Amino acid sequence: MPFPPAPRTARDNVVDDVHGAKIADPYRWLEADTSKRVGDWTDEQNERTRAVLDALPQRAGVARRLRELLAVGLLSTPRPIRGRIFHTRREGEQKQSILYVRDSIGAPDRALVDPNALDPAGLTTLDWYYPSHDARYVAYGLSRGGDEMSTLFVIETATGMARPDRIPQGLAARRTPSARAPPTRSRP
């Protein structure tokens, strides 16, 4: 079965001079992901992909089996902090994992951050979380649409109340120990 040809990908004449070395970057235009040009190119790529995948006779069976396998769910490694236990879990056909806390080993799970409730379309993701050293607060990052440009939020663990703190594109916060380091004591 012949498939439609792959759409042409334009090459621009872009060359950077990095410390005297000439480096060609003909596909840099694809980095402008919100531009009409990139949107049109993506639509063409998606049309071809759909034509190829939809024509495969085994596609329905593979899709059914993948849904079965993914319905198993996902459980992260528990993180004990000061008697509380934090973990994420995605069950069955939930689109995103939920951040849970247990107030003690025998206590039931309590949802702290549920991206599914925040966004029924399932496009909002919990990218990371860091409980404070005393487990009173949790800093966490949410992003939308797979961009991983997290906004940092803070929630009170005991009450589940969101703090007003917000840092857009707070991805850097997960790379710093400040979100989880215990406070230093000043000397008298």
TORTORVEX-401132 format. One record per residue (C-alpha): residue number from 1; residue in three letters; x, y negated, z negated. Coordinates in steps of 0.1 Angstrom, whole numbers, padded with zeros to 4 digits. Each point is the difference from the previous one (the first is absolute). Example, Ala and Ser with C-alpha at 12.3 -4.5 7.8 and 13.67 -1.06 7.14 Angstrom:
<rs>
<r num="1" residu="ALA" x="0123" y="0045" z="-0078"/>
<r num="2" residu="SER" x="0014" y="-0034" z="0007"/>
</rs>
This chain:
<rs>
<r num="1" residu="MET" x="0000" y="0000" z="0000"/>
<r num="2" residu="PRO" x="0016" y="-0033" z="0010"/>
<r num="3" residu="PHE" x="0000" y="-0027" z="-0026"/>
<r num="4" residu="PRO" x="-0001" y="-0037" z="0007"/>
<r num="5" residu="PRO" x="0035" y="-0015" z="0002"/>
<r num="6" residu="ALA" x="0014" y="-0017" z="-0031"/>
<r num="7" residu="PRO" x="-0006" y="-0038" z="0001"/>
<r num="8" residu="ARG" x="0030" y="-0020" z="0010"/>
<r num="9" residu="THR" x="0018" y="-0016" z="-0029"/>
<r num="10" residu="ALA" x="0015" y="-0034" z="0009"/>
<r num="11" residu="ARG" x="0036" y="-0008" z="-0006"/>
<r num="12" residu="ASP" x="0009" y="-0036" z="-0008"/>
<r num="13" residu="ASN" x="0034" y="-0014" z="0005"/>
<r num="14" residu="VAL" x="0009" y="-0007" z="-0036"/>
<r num="15" residu="VAL" x="0036" y="0002" z="-0011"/>
<r num="16" residu="ASP" x="0014" y="-0010" z="-0035"/>
<r num="17" residu="ASP" x="0035" y="-0009" z="-0007"/>
<r num="18" residu="VAL" x="0010" y="0015" z="-0033"/>
<r num="19" residu="HIS" x="0035" y="-0010" z="-0010"/>
<r num="20" residu="GLY" x="0011" y="0000" z="0036"/>
<r num="21" residu="ALA" x="-0017" y="0033" z="0009"/>
<r num="22" residu="LYS" x="-0028" y="-0002" z="0026"/>
<r num="23" residu="ILE" x="-0030" y="0021" z="-0011"/>
<r num="24" residu="ALA" x="-0029" y="0005" z="0024"/>
<r num="25" residu="ASP" x="-0035" y="0002" z="-0015"/>
<r num="26" residu="PRO" x="-0024" y="0004" z="0029"/>
<r num="27" residu="TYR" x="-0029" y="0012" z="-0021"/>
<r num="28" residu="ARG" x="0001" y="-0028" z="-0026"/>
<r num="29" residu="TRP" x="-0033" y="-0012" z="0013"/>
<r num="30" residu="LEU" x="-0017" y="0031" z="-0016"/>
<r num="31" residu="GLU" x="0009" y="-0014" z="-0034"/>
<r num="32" residu="ALA" x="-0026" y="-0028" z="0004"/>
<r num="33" residu="ASP" x="-0027" y="0026" z="-0009"/>
<r num="34" residu="THR" x="-0028" y="-0026" z="-0003"/>
<r num="35" residu="SER" x="0006" y="-0014" z="0035"/>
<r num="36" residu="LYS" x="-0025" y="0006" z="0029"/>
<r num="37" residu="ARG" x="0029" y="0015" z="0020"/>
<r num="38" residu="VAL" x="0007" y="0027" z="-0026"/>
<r num="39" residu="GLY" x="-0037" y="0005" z="-0006"/>
<r num="40" residu="ASP" x="-0006" y="0007" z="0038"/>
<r num="41" residu="TRP" x="0030" y="0023" z="0001"/>
<r num="42" residu="THR" x="-0012" y="0019" z="-0030"/>
<r num="43" residu="ASP" x="-0035" y="0004" z="0015"/>
<r num="44" residu="GLU" x="0015" y="0014" z="0032"/>
<r num="45" residu="GLN" x="0021" y="0024" z="-0021"/>
<r num="46" residu="ASN" x="-0030" y="0011" z="-0020"/>
<r num="47" residu="GLU" x="-0021" y="0005" z="0031"/>
<r num="48" residu="ARG" x="0026" y="0024" z="0015"/>
<r num="49" residu="THR" x="0004" y="0018" z="-0033"/>
<r num="50" residu="ARG" x="-0038" y="0005" z="-0003"/>
<r num="51" residu="ALA" x="-0001" y="0013" z="0036"/>
<r num="52" residu="VAL" x="0028" y="0025" z="-0007"/>
<r num="53" residu="LEU" x="-0012" y="0012" z="-0034"/>
<r num="54" residu="ASP" x="-0037" y="0002" z="0008"/>
<r num="55" residu="ALA" x="0008" y="0022" z="0030"/>
<r num="56" residu="LEU" x="0017" y="0027" z="-0022"/>
<r num="57" residu="PRO" x="-0024" y="0030" z="-0004"/>
<r num="58" residu="GLN" x="0015" y="0009" z="-0034"/>
<r num="59" residu="ARG" x="-0004" y="-0035" z="-0015"/>
<r num="60" residu="ALA" x="-0033" y="0007" z="-0017"/>
<r num="61" residu="GLY" x="0013" y="0031" z="-0018"/>
<r num="62" residu="VAL" x="0032" y="-0018" z="-0010"/>
<r num="63" residu="ALA" x="-0019" y="-0030" z="-0013"/>
<r num="64" residu="ARG" x="-0023" y="0023" z="-0020"/>
<r num="65" residu="ARG" x="0029" y="0018" z="-0016"/>
<r num="66" residu="LEU" x="0018" y="-0032" z="-0009"/>
<r num="67" residu="ARG" x="-0031" y="-0013" z="-0017"/>
<r num="68" residu="GLU" x="-0001" y="0032" z="-0021"/>
<r num="69" residu="LEU" x="0037" y="-0002" z="-0009"/>
<r num="70" residu="LEU" x="-0002" y="-0037" z="-0009"/>
<r num="71" residu="ALA" x="-0031" y="0005" z="-0021"/>
<r num="72" residu="VAL" x="0022" y="0018" z="-0026"/>
<r num="73" residu="GLY" x="0009" y="-0034" z="-0015"/>
<r num="74" residu="LEU" x="0031" y="-0014" z="-0015"/>
<r num="75" residu="LEU" x="0014" y="-0004" z="-0035"/>
<r num="76" residu="SER" x="0031" y="-0020" z="-0009"/>
<r num="77" residu="THR" x="0025" y="0008" z="-0027"/>
<r num="78" residu="PRO" x="-0013" y="-0013" z="-0034"/>
<r num="79" residu="ARG" x="0019" y="-0029" z="-0015"/>
<r num="80" residu="PRO" x="-0001" y="0000" z="-0038"/>
<r num="81" residu="ILE" x="0005" y="-0034" z="-0016"/>
<r num="82" residu="ARG" x="-0005" y="-0007" z="-0037"/>
<r num="83" residu="GLY" x="-0026" y="0028" z="-0005"/>
<r num="84" residu="ARG" x="-0019" y="-0009" z="0032"/>
<r num="85" residu="ILE" x="0002" y="0021" z="0031"/>
<r num="86" residu="PHE" x="-0003" y="-0017" z="0035"/>
<r num="87" residu="HIS" x="-0005" y="0018" z="0033"/>
<r num="88" residu="THR" x="-0017" y="-0003" z="0033"/>
<r num="89" residu="ARG" x="-0024" y="0025" z="0015"/>
<r num="90" residu="ARG" x="-0020" y="0003" z="0033"/>
<r num="91" residu="GLU" x="-0027" y="0026" z="0001"/>
<r num="92" residu="GLY" x="-0017" y="0017" z="0029"/>
<r num="93" residu="GLU" x="-0010" y="-0025" z="0026"/>
<r num="94" residu="GLN" x="0009" y="-0032" z="-0019"/>
<r num="95" residu="LYS" x="0019" y="-0023" z="0023"/>
<r num="96" residu="GLN" x="0024" y="-0014" z="-0026"/>
<r num="97" residu="SER" x="0016" y="0011" z="-0032"/>
<r num="98" residu="ILE" x="-0012" y="-0015" z="-0033"/>
<r num="99" residu="LEU" x="0022" y="-0010" z="-0029"/>
<r num="100" residu="TYR" x="-0011" y="0017" z="-0033"/>
<r num="101" residu="VAL" x="0011" y="-0003" z="-0036"/>
<r num="102" residu="ARG" x="-0004" y="0024" z="-0029"/>
<r num="103" residu="ASP" x="0002" y="-0017" z="-0034"/>
<r num="104" residu="SER" x="0014" y="0032" z="-0015"/>
<r num="105" residu="ILE" x="0008" y="0036" z="0012"/>
<r num="106" residu="GLY" x="-0034" y="0014" z="-0007"/>
<r num="107" residu="ALA" x="-0020" y="-0031" z="0011"/>
<r num="108" residu="PRO" x="-0019" y="-0001" z="0033"/>
<r num="109" residu="ASP" x="0012" y="-0019" z="0030"/>
<r num="110" residu="ARG" x="-0012" y="-0035" z="0003"/>
<r num="111" residu="ALA" x="0002" y="-0018" z="0033"/>
<r num="112" residu="LEU" x="0021" y="-0033" z="-0001"/>
<r num="113" residu="VAL" x="0002" y="-0009" z="0037"/>
<r num="114" residu="ASP" x="-0023" y="0015" z="0026"/>
<r num="115" residu="PRO" x="0008" y="-0012" z="0035"/>
<r num="116" residu="ASN" x="-0031" y="0020" z="0013"/>
<r num="117" residu="ALA" x="-0023" y="-0022" z="-0021"/>
<r num="118" residu="LEU" x="0018" y="-0032" z="0011"/>
<r num="119" residu="ASP" x="-0002" y="0009" z="0037"/>
<r num="120" residu="PRO" x="-0026" y="0026" z="0011"/>
<r num="121" residu="ALA" x="0016" y="0000" z="0035"/>
<r num="122" residu="GLY" x="0031" y="0016" z="-0016"/>
<r num="123" residu="LEU" x="0025" y="-0024" z="0014"/>
<r num="124" residu="THR" x="0013" y="-0013" z="-0034"/>
<r num="125" residu="THR" x="0028" y="0021" z="-0015"/>
<r num="126" residu="LEU" x="0016" y="0001" z="-0034"/>
<r num="127" residu="ASP" x="0037" y="-0002" z="0011"/>
<r num="128" residu="TRP" x="0017" y="0002" z="-0033"/>
<r num="129" residu="TYR" x="-0005" y="-0006" z="-0038"/>
<r num="130" residu="TYR" x="0022" y="-0007" z="-0030"/>
<r num="131" residu="PRO" x="-0014" y="0003" z="-0036"/>
<r num="132" residu="SER" x="0017" y="-0025" z="-0024"/>
<r num="133" residu="HIS" x="0024" y="0014" z="-0025"/>
<r num="134" residu="ASP" x="-0027" y="0000" z="-0027"/>
<r num="135" residu="ALA" x="-0028" y="0013" z="0024"/>
<r num="136" residu="ARG" x="-0021" y="-0031" z="-0007"/>
<r num="137" residu="TYR" x="0000" y="-0012" z="0036"/>
<r num="138" residu="VAL" x="0005" y="0015" z="0034"/>
<r num="139" residu="ALA" x="0014" y="-0019" z="0030"/>
<r num="140" residu="TYR" x="-0011" y="0014" z="0033"/>
<r num="141" residu="GLY" x="0000" y="-0007" z="0037"/>
<r num="142" residu="LEU" x="-0029" y="0002" z="0024"/>
<r num="143" residu="SER" x="0003" y="-0004" z="0037"/>
<r num="144" residu="ARG" x="-0025" y="0002" z="0028"/>
<r num="145" residu="GLY" x="0000" y="0017" z="0034"/>
<r num="146" residu="GLY" x="0034" y="0017" z="-0005"/>
<r num="147" residu="ASP" x="0021" y="-0032" z="0001"/>
<r num="148" residu="GLU" x="0016" y="0008" z="-0034"/>
<r num="149" residu="MET" x="0002" y="-0037" z="-0007"/>
<r num="150" residu="SER" x="-0012" y="0005" z="-0035"/>
<r num="151" residu="THR" x="-0016" y="-0026" z="-0021"/>
<r num="152" residu="LEU" x="0011" y="0005" z="-0037"/>
<r num="153" residu="PHE" x="-0028" y="0002" z="-0026"/>
<r num="154" residu="VAL" x="0001" y="0005" z="-0037"/>
<r num="155" residu="ILE" x="-0027" y="0019" z="-0020"/>
<r num="156" residu="GLU" x="-0003" y="0005" z="-0038"/>
<r num="157" residu="THR" x="0001" y="0037" z="-0007"/>
<r num="158" residu="ALA" x="-0023" y="0001" z="-0031"/>
<r num="159" residu="THR" x="-0028" y="-0020" z="0016"/>
<r num="160" residu="GLY" x="0004" y="0005" z="0037"/>
<r num="161" residu="MET" x="-0003" y="-0037" z="0004"/>
<r num="162" residu="ALA" x="0019" y="-0016" z="0028"/>
<r num="163" residu="ARG" x="0023" y="-0029" z="-0009"/>
<r num="164" residu="PRO" x="-0001" y="-0031" z="0022"/>
<r num="165" residu="ASP" x="0036" y="0006" z="0011"/>
<r num="166" residu="ARG" x="0005" y="0005" z="0037"/>
<r num="167" residu="ILE" x="0031" y="0000" z="0021"/>
<r num="168" residu="PRO" x="-0006" y="0004" z="0038"/>
<r num="169" residu="GLN" x="0024" y="0022" z="0019"/>
<r num="170" residu="GLY" x="0014" y="0012" z="-0033"/>
<r num="171" residu="LEU" x="0017" y="0030" z="0015"/>
<r num="172" residu="ALA" x="0033" y="-0013" z="-0015"/>
<r num="173" residu="ALA" x="-0015" y="0005" z="-0034"/>
<r num="174" residu="ARG" x="0003" y="0038" z="0003"/>
<r num="175" residu="ARG" x="0037" y="-0003" z="0007"/>
<r num="176" residu="THR" x="0007" y="-0019" z="-0032"/>
<r num="177" residu="PRO" x="0003" y="0015" z="-0035"/>
<r num="178" residu="SER" x="-0018" y="-0031" z="-0015"/>
<r num="179" residu="ALA" x="-0034" y="0015" z="0003"/>
<r num="180" residu="ARG" x="0009" y="0029" z="-0022"/>
<r num="181" residu="ALA" x="0030" y="-0010" z="-0021"/>
<r num="182" residu="PRO" x="-0005" y="-0004" z="-0037"/>
<r num="183" residu="PRO" x="0006" y="-0035" z="-0013"/>
<r num="184" residu="THR" x="0034" y="-0009" z="-0013"/>
<r num="185" residu="ARG" x="0003" y="-0010" z="-0036"/>
<r num="186" residu="SER" x="0018" y="-0032" z="-0008"/>
<r num="187" residu="ARG" x="0026" y="0001" z="-0027"/>
<r num="188" residu="PRO" x="-0006" y="-0020" z="-0032"/>
</rs>
